[in-house]
Amino acid sequence: MTPDEKKFRAMAAKKGMKNCPSCKMWVDKNKGCDAMVCVCGCTFCWKCGSDVNTKGGCLCLQNLDNLNAQDRANIIQVNSHATNQENPAHAHMQQQLAHGHQAHIGMPGGLGGN
C-alpha cells in the first residue's frame, strides 16, 4: 500500500466512510436516510452495508424482530428504496397503505430522500 493509500484509508476511517458492497467504491454519508445509492447504481443500507436488492433485503431487515420500533421503521424505509419487488419491505409498505396507515418513504409525506 502506498503512503497516499494509507493516508486516504486513515481519513476514510476517521470520517466513517464505507465501501459499496457491489463495486467497493468509498461512500461518505453526511445527511439523509440510511439508503445509499452508489455511483455504480447499487442501493445499500448504511447501517449493515448490504445491498437492499437481494431477495431478503438488507441484513438489518432480516433481523427486524430484534430492533426497536424506530429502527424497524428506518430499516423498512431503507429497503423501500429497493428496485427488487421481492424485497419484503415492499409487501410491508403495501400492507400499511392498505390499512390506511401513512407510509413514509424518504422525506416526510412523500417519495425521495430525507
Secondary structure by P-SEA (a helix, b strand, c coil): ccaaaaaaaaaaaaaccccccccccbbbbcccccccccccbbbbbcccccccccccccccccccccccaaaaaaaaaaaccccccccaaaaaaaaaaaaccccccccccccccc
